[in-house]
Amino acid sequence: MSLLASTQKGYKLPPISHERSVKRDYTLVGEFDPASTDFIKAVESITGAPSSEGNQVQLLVNGDQIFPAMLEAMRSATSTLNLLTFVYWTGSIAPQVAEAVCERAKAGVRCNVLLDALGAFRIERKLIDDMRECGAHVAWFRPPRWYTLHKLNNRTHRKILVIDGRVGFTGGVGIAEEWTGNAQDPLHWRDTHIRLEGPVVRGLQGAFCENWLEATGEVLTGETYLPTLEGTPDGMLAQVTRSSAGKGDTNAETLFFLAMAAAKKRLWLTTAYFAPRGALVEALVETAERGVDVQILVPGPHIDKELVRKAGQASYSKLLKKGVKIYEYQPTMLHAKTMVVDGIWSTIGSINFDNRSFALNDEANVSIHDARLALQMEKQFELDLAQSKKFTKRRWSQRGWWQKVQERVSHLLTPQI
């Protein structure tokens, strides 16, 4: 049965459940065209992600662009500062972020800092003490407790900064030395973030507030957190898709399946961790079989999780055979999580192309329907490809037996990585 076969009535999607009690496919009725707003409306109706017009979106590439913009925004806060991160480790940027929080907290700004208890475990405790002594509110998301062990594997992988409820940032960047610089060597990673203004910031604020509520029991409301946000005439159509683990399909997985079903010309995916389950591999294959230019950019030899790389490579043979193009980035660790479809629709955020993002973690992505941003995304994709190694069917078929064994063993762990 064709998983994404085009028919006059619509597309047939593969089963997108990870714990579905009743196994069944989904049939989407009606034409999907990323060039129209119908696709945005479909994402909105299925994932509950409201769309808004008039948003300003700035693409930020690597730490040299990302961190100065974030720090400038933090230092401009007048009422509230909300920071959520999965990774807060060490390095020169770590104290700079804490100092910006402290400075604003001392000035009377309500500063809320939420750290994932596992992802940020390497943070220097002095930085937490300093922020708290300055008046900032610092909380841990799902710290290990005997009564929460069933949630130990479910983390918040979101990276969110919202200033005064009006300016937002999200993407793939964590707070650590690895993300500083300009991806100039293996010690400095390649990543993508965005700066947002306009009504879409409320969706990003909601993603923060959702995790903050669970961690602290506090409901953040009022004009200082949720001000009236006006769009601009030259702004972009955008929406925030929030996703959390649960029974059945998640919003993260649904978003990516819809994008694959909608693509008509090209689908260019950049992901830090590529370890898709079978249904996702089939969806990529059938997207390519429809004549869509499917290109996938993943980390190469400098990946920080080699097990994930091997698990993803288990699908290379099938993908390459069906015309999917695969590249591995060579200079350093590639940590970006982006996708651009048909030169009109882009999504940027924390979602990787693996089961952890699709089924286990809390994630958040911003999707933008705008040719201007899509063009920037495509140009950056091409710049990254110029520093990447392309795989071919012939070359991949000649890999050694030990490589094949590693792939098969790693693939068995796909549900958990």
Helices and strands as residue ranges (DSSP letters): E 10-13, E 26-29, H 38-47, E 51-61, H 63-75, E 80-85, H 93-106, E 110-116, H 125-133, E 137-141, G 146-151, E 160-163, E 167-171, G 177-179, E 192-197, H 201-216, E 236-243, H 251-262, E 266-270, E 274-275, H 278-289, E 293-299, H 306-313, H 316-321, E 325-329, E 338-341, E 345-349, E 353-354, H 355-355, I 356-360, E 363-369, H 371-385, E 388-390, H 393-397, H 401-411, G 414-416
